[in-house]
Amino acid sequence: MTALYSDTHPKMEALQIQLWRQATPTRKMNMLAQLNKSAQMLAQAGLRSQYPQASEAELRFKLACMILGDELAHKVCGETDHAK
């Protein structure tokens, strides 16, 4: 098996994989939810730095566009001032 991470010792990587395999479905879903939340927070931070004058509503809409695409974001969020 090839290494997943170039900066991780192979024994530690094997232990991580073993722990993932032993995790319950609920634990795996919780880990996935946390990863998604972290990705969303990173995206929001990037948007805040790119658009420092934008309101929170505008940033949420921009995030929705990133995740859903413009067309679906407009359908979900509606046509509002921040959609421009």
C-alpha positions as a printed Julia matrix, in Angstrom:
84×3 Matrix{Float64}:
   0.0    0.0     0.0
   1.27   3.48   -0.84
   1.51   6.17    1.8
  -1.44   8.54    2.15
   0.69  11.29    3.65
   4.31  12.05    2.78
   4.88  13.74    6.16
   3.56  10.9     8.35
   5.57   7.97    9.65
   4.27   4.72    8.1
   3.55   3.15   11.53
   1.47   6.17   12.58
  -0.37   6.13    9.26
  -1.14   2.43    9.71
  -2.48   3.16   13.2
  -4.66   5.98   11.82
  -6.1    3.68    9.15
  -6.76   0.99   11.78
  -8.61   3.51   13.94
 -10.7    4.65   10.95
 -11.63   1.04   10.2
 -12.61   0.4    13.82
 -14.72   3.53   14.14
 -18.47   3.09   14.32
 -20.6    4.46   11.49
 -21.78   7.23   13.83
 -18.19   8.19   14.65
 -17.3    8.21   10.94
 -20.25  10.48   10.18
 -19.22  12.81   13.03
 -15.67  12.97   11.64
 -17.04  13.74    8.18
 -19.32  16.45    9.57
 -16.35  18.05   11.34
 -14.27  17.93    8.15
 -17.1   19.6     6.23
 -17.45  22.28    8.92
 -13.7   22.93    8.83
 -13.76  23.24    5.02
 -16.69  25.66    5.25
 -14.88  27.77    7.85
 -11.76  27.91    5.67
 -13.83  28.92    2.64
 -15.59  31.63    4.67
 -12.24  32.96    5.91
 -10.99  33.11    2.34
 -14.1   34.95    1.22
 -13.77  37.42    4.13
 -10.2   38.21    3.09
 -11.19  38.52   -0.56
 -14.26  40.67    0.17
 -13.48  42.56    3.41
 -16.37  45.03    2.96
 -19.02  42.33    2.35
 -21.78  41.74    4.87
 -22.29  38.34    6.49
 -25.32  37.8     4.22
 -23.21  38.54    1.14
 -20.51  36.15    2.33
 -23.07  33.41    2.98
 -24.42  33.91   -0.53
 -20.92  33.77   -2.04
 -20.28  30.55   -0.12
 -23.55  29.12   -1.42
 -22.42  29.99   -4.95
 -19.13  28.19   -4.36
 -20.86  25.07   -3.04
 -24.02  24.95   -5.15
 -23.12  26.95   -8.24
 -24.65  30.29   -9.16
 -27.94  29.02  -10.59
 -28.86  26.79   -7.65
 -27.62  29.35   -5.11
 -29.98  31.92   -6.63
 -32.86  29.42   -6.43
 -32.07  28.52   -2.83
 -31.22  32.01   -1.56
 -33.6   33.94   -3.78
 -32.96  37.11   -5.7
 -31.72  39.57   -3.09
 -29.44  42.6    -3.02
 -26.45  40.48   -1.98
 -26.94  38.22   -5.0
 -25.45  40.85   -7.3
